[in-house]
Amino acid sequence: MTSRAWFIVPAALVLMVVITVWMVQSQTAPHQMYEGEESADVTLVATSGHGVEAATALTARLRAVGMSAQTLEVTEQKIRLRLMRVSEPREAIAALIDPEPLRFQVIAEDQHAGDAGPGEPGMVVPWLKGTSRADLQEKIRQTPPPRGMVPAIECIRAGDRAGGVLCAAWLTAPPAALGSENVTDVHVGAHERTEEPEVTLKLDAPGARALEALTRMNVGRMIAVVAFGELQARPRIDSPVTGGEWTFSTRTGDTDRRNAILRAERLVAAARAKPLPPLVIESVEPAPAGPVPKR
């Protein structure tokens, strides 16, 4: 009898192929989390100068998350660009100009209920919820976080409507002394049993020590892994992470596999990105009709 084992492909390998194809395609398509119908002209101020350097790094970030943009003007003090086919342009650019592309923040066990209400016993629920990034930011302005806490914003696609998202804010401790500069390698894989997408980070020696200290002090808690200003994973720490290598899933109870792959993609891009010189939004205005002006 002829064996058929030679053509059986493990499901995890199939998922890896899907992830790879998705990531290649997404490099030329609008990022699903920011996809919309708006175009906006954005003016940013480089508060410490270095506008040219910042523009180069910001352009790389925009490209990494698949956002369509055209640079209009760059000086050492100011950057003007046009975002195209985007939803909530102010919130999108605010997230992407976060100086540190990758952050690690311990999620507080007590989220002070906020407007999300208490969860099931033993379950941590977010502090605030919003029907969009703008809605959530307005709630944060009206209800400042408790002293010593900072909000980590998490958004997921809300069904199939273009640009539609649901967002939540988690109360967290300030970011740990750990970032993209400590990452020596990053890749996406699939869990051998659940087949869910996983991100593996390899860290340099200082990063390995920082991660071990962070996880040793916070066993049993969740850590918000924030990429380009938005939470992309919140793994729970079962034991200290030693050896400078950490593998975690981007899938949560609120995300499907498609969103989990998008999150993994964004984390990989953030881990490979460089810190950004400080930028402040001066204005975000609807783009005028017609062709993009020449520089």
PyMOL commands that set and color helices and strands:
alter all, ss='L'
color gray80, all
select helices_A, chain A and resi 5-7+11-26+51-64+89-96+133-142+180-182+205-217+257-272
alter helices_A, ss='H'
color red, helices_A
select strands_A, chain A and resi 35-46+68-74+78-86+102-106+128-130+150-157+165-172+183-190+197-203+223-227+230-233+245-249+279-286
alter strands_A, ss='S'
color yellow, strands_A
deselect
rebuild
show_as cartoon
